[in-house]
């Protein structure tokens, strides 16, 4: 039987390559000041840039606000990540 995933509207907003908001996220895979990887309903979203900072994260609502200098946003398949079944926060708080 297939697992049913709660789908939320996925939206990506950016202002002046310095502030961004993403909705429809399932999890934060990893983050540092140069790269943030998000598991979204539309696939993995990799945000690359300089001085990246997560200013607000609400996983219950599937929302994140990011600040810094954005260089790229790239989507890729999230199938292998979802099969591993362990989130960043799950690995941190074992």
C-alpha positions in Angstrom: 0.0 0.0 0.0 1.4 3.4 -0.9 2.1 5.9 1.9 -0.1 9.0 1.5 1.8 12.2 2.0 0.1 15.4 3.1 0.6 17.8 0.2 0.7 21.5 0.8 0.9 24.2 -1.8 4.6 24.6 -2.8 5.7 28.2 -3.3 9.1 29.8 -3.6 9.4 33.6 -3.2 12.5 35.6 -3.4 13.2 39.3 -2.8 16.3 41.0 -4.2 18.3 37.7 -4.0 18.5 38.4 -0.2 15.3 37.1 1.3 13.3 34.0 0.5 10.3 32.1 1.7 9.5 28.5 0.8 6.2 26.6 1.6 5.4 23.0 1.0 8.5 21.7 2.7 8.5 18.3 4.5 12.0 18.5 6.1 15.3 20.2 6.3 17.9 17.7 5.0 21.0 19.9 5.7 22.1 23.5 6.0 25.2 25.6 6.4 26.1 29.2 5.4 26.7 28.2 1.7 23.9 25.6 1.1 20.5 24.6 2.3 18.8 21.4 1.2 15.0 21.1 1.7 12.8 18.1 1.1 9.7 19.6 -0.6 6.5 18.1 -2.1 8.1 18.8 -5.5 11.5 17.2 -4.8 14.7 18.1 -3.1 15.4 21.9 -3.3 19.0 22.9 -3.0 19.6 26.6 -2.3 23.2 27.8 -2.8 24.6 31.1 -1.8 26.7 33.0 0.7 25.9 33.8 4.3 22.7 31.8 4.3 20.6 31.9 7.5 17.3 30.2 8.4 15.4 33.0 10.1 12.1 31.1 10.6 11.3 27.4 10.3 7.8 25.9 11.0 7.8 22.2 9.9 4.2 21.8 11.1 3.1 24.3 8.5 5.8 23.4 6.0 7.3 26.9 5.9 10.8 28.3 6.0 12.3 31.9 5.6 15.9 32.2 4.5 18.2 35.2 4.4 21.6 35.7 2.7 22.9 36.1 -0.8 21.2 33.5 -3.2 23.2 32.1 -6.1 21.0 29.2 -7.3 17.9 27.1 -6.6 18.0 23.6 -8.0 15.3 20.8 -7.8 16.2 17.1 -7.9 14.5 13.8 -7.1 13.8 13.1 -3.4 13.1 9.4 -3.7 16.4 8.2 -2.3 16.2 10.6 0.6 12.7 9.6 1.5 13.7 5.9 1.4 16.4 6.5 3.9 13.7 7.7 6.3 15.8 9.7 8.6 15.7 13.5 8.8 18.5 15.9 9.8 16.8 16.6 13.1 16.3 12.9 13.7 20.1 12.3 13.2 21.0 15.3 15.4 18.8 14.3 18.4 19.4 10.6 18.7 
